[in-house]
Amino acid sequence: MKETGRVFPYDRSIVINSLYDTIDELGLLLVESDGTYGSLIVCGEGNIGRMRIELDAAETGAQTRVIVIPENGKSGDWDSFCSMIFDELSATIRRACNLSGR
Protein backbone atom coordinates (compact mmCIF):
# COMPACT_ATOMS: atom_id res chain seq x y z
CA MET A 1 0.00 0.00 0.00
CA LYS A 2 1.17 3.49 -0.78
CA GLU A 3 0.81 6.84 0.91
CA THR A 4 -1.92 9.15 -0.28
CA GLY A 5 -2.00 12.92 0.08
CA ARG A 6 -4.00 16.04 -0.59
CA VAL A 7 -3.35 19.78 -0.18
CA PHE A 8 -5.91 21.90 1.65
CA PRO A 9 -6.00 25.70 1.16
CA TYR A 10 -6.04 26.41 4.89
CA ASP A 11 -3.57 27.12 7.66
CA ARG A 12 -2.19 24.10 9.50
CA SER A 13 -3.99 24.96 12.77
CA ILE A 14 -7.37 24.83 11.02
CA VAL A 15 -6.55 21.54 9.32
CA ILE A 16 -5.23 19.74 12.40
CA ASN A 17 -8.19 20.79 14.56
CA SER A 18 -10.58 19.65 11.82
CA LEU A 19 -8.63 16.40 11.49
CA TYR A 20 -9.28 15.57 15.16
CA ASP A 21 -13.01 16.07 14.53
CA THR A 22 -12.81 13.97 11.35
CA ILE A 23 -11.12 11.10 13.18
CA ASP A 24 -13.93 11.16 15.73
CA GLU A 25 -16.65 11.38 13.05
CA LEU A 26 -15.25 8.35 11.20
CA GLY A 27 -15.02 6.29 14.38
CA LEU A 28 -11.24 5.96 14.20
CA LEU A 29 -9.17 5.53 17.34
CA LEU A 30 -6.45 8.11 17.96
CA VAL A 31 -3.49 6.05 19.19
CA GLU A 32 -0.78 8.72 19.25
CA SER A 33 -0.67 12.44 18.58
CA ASP A 34 2.10 15.00 18.19
CA GLY A 35 0.34 18.24 17.32
CA THR A 36 3.61 20.15 17.35
CA TYR A 37 5.00 18.16 14.44
CA GLY A 38 1.62 17.39 12.88
CA SER A 39 1.80 13.62 13.13
CA LEU A 40 -1.07 11.38 14.22
CA ILE A 41 -1.35 7.61 14.47
CA VAL A 42 -4.88 6.27 14.13
CA CYS A 43 -6.35 2.82 14.04
CA GLY A 44 -9.38 1.62 12.12
CA GLU A 45 -11.47 -1.50 12.21
CA GLY A 46 -11.28 -4.39 9.80
CA ASN A 47 -8.86 -4.23 6.89
CA ILE A 48 -7.74 -0.66 7.54
CA GLY A 49 -5.30 -1.28 10.40
CA ARG A 50 -3.03 1.48 11.69
CA MET A 51 -2.13 4.54 9.69
CA ARG A 52 0.00 7.62 10.19
CA ILE A 53 -1.42 10.98 9.18
CA GLU A 54 1.12 13.74 8.65
CA LEU A 55 0.59 17.44 8.09
CA ASP A 56 3.11 19.85 6.69
CA ALA A 57 3.19 23.18 4.89
CA ALA A 58 2.52 23.11 1.17
CA GLU A 59 4.69 25.01 -1.27
CA THR A 60 2.61 28.19 -1.40
CA GLY A 61 0.87 30.41 1.13
CA ALA A 62 -1.42 29.20 3.86
CA GLN A 63 -1.84 25.67 2.55
CA THR A 64 -1.41 22.39 4.37
CA ARG A 65 -0.51 19.01 2.88
CA VAL A 66 -2.12 16.01 4.57
CA ILE A 67 -0.54 12.63 3.91
CA VAL A 68 -2.02 9.30 5.01
CA ILE A 69 0.49 6.45 5.26
CA PRO A 70 -0.56 2.88 6.05
CA GLU A 71 1.51 1.26 8.79
CA ASN A 72 -0.11 -2.14 8.57
CA GLY A 73 -3.34 -3.67 7.51
CA LYS A 74 -4.76 -6.28 5.29
CA SER A 75 -5.75 -5.78 1.67
CA GLY A 76 -8.58 -3.31 2.21
CA ASP A 77 -9.73 -0.75 -0.29
CA TRP A 78 -7.10 1.78 0.76
CA ASP A 79 -7.70 4.44 -1.93
CA SER A 80 -11.43 4.57 -1.18
CA PHE A 81 -10.78 4.85 2.53
CA CYS A 82 -8.28 7.69 2.03
CA SER A 83 -10.77 9.49 -0.20
CA MET A 84 -13.35 9.14 2.54
CA ILE A 85 -10.93 10.67 5.09
CA PHE A 86 -10.12 13.59 2.77
CA ASP A 87 -13.78 14.18 1.84
CA GLU A 88 -14.85 14.19 5.48
CA LEU A 89 -11.93 16.46 6.40
CA SER A 90 -12.94 18.91 3.64
CA ALA A 91 -16.54 18.93 4.89
CA THR A 92 -15.43 19.44 8.49
CA ILE A 93 -13.19 22.36 7.52
CA ARG A 94 -15.97 23.98 5.49
CA ARG A 95 -18.40 23.67 8.41
CA ALA A 96 -15.83 25.14 10.81
CA CYS A 97 -15.03 28.04 8.51
CA ASN A 98 -18.73 28.81 7.96
CA LEU A 99 -19.35 28.81 11.71
CA SER A 100 -16.48 31.22 12.35
CA GLY A 101 -17.50 33.52 9.50
CA ARG A 102 -14.44 32.97 7.30
N, C-alpha and C positions, 0 to 999 in steps of 0.2 A: 504494500500500500504506500501511496505517496502523500506528501504534504499538499495541502490545498490552501490557497489564500485569496484574500480580497481586500481592496483598499476602500476605506470609508472616508468621506470628505468632512470629517469632524476631528476635533482635538482628542488626544489620547484619553483625557480624563472623562469625557463624555462616553467614549467607546468602552472603556473598561467598566464604568459603572453600569452601562447598559448590558454589558456582557454578563455581569453577575446576575442581573434580572433574567437574562435569556437562559442562563444555565438553570435557574430555578424554574422558569416556565417550561422548559423541556424535560424536567424531571431528572436532570443529570446530578451527580454527586460531586461536589467540589472537594477534591482530595488534598490539594496543596495550592497555595496562592502566594505569589510574590508581586504585589501591586507596584512596588518600586521599579522592578524590572519588567513588569508586564508579562508575567509568565504564570499560567494556571495549569494545573493538572486536574482533569475531570474524568469521571468514570460513568459509562453508560451500561445499560442492561443488554443482554443478549450478545449479538455478534459485534457490537461496537467496541467493547473493551475500554482501556484507558487511552486518553489522548492528551496531548499538550497543546495549549492554545497560547500563542505568543503575539504580543502587540509591539510594534515599533513604528517610528515615524516614517512616513512615505517620503518620496523625493521632493515633493513640493508642498509648501504652505501647511495649513492646519489639516493634514490628512494622516490617517492611521492605517497601517497595514495589519491585518489580522491573519495569522497563519495557524491552521489546525494540522497537527502532526500525530499520526497514530503511533502509540507506543506498543500496543499489542492488540490482539483481537483476532477473531476468526474471519472468515471471508464474507463479511457483511457488505451491504451496498454502500460503500464508503462515500462515493461522490454524492449520492442522494442525501446522505446524512449531513455531509458538510454543507450542501446547498440549504438544507433545512436550518442549520445553525445560522448561516449567513442571512437567510431570509428573515428569520425570527429576530436576529440582532438588528437588521435594518428597520423592521417594524417597531421594535422597542425604542430605538434611537428616535425615530420619527415621532412616536407618542411622547417621549420625554421632551423633545424640542418644541412640540406644539403646546405642551403644558407650561413650559417656561417662557413661551412667547418668542422663541427664536425664529 
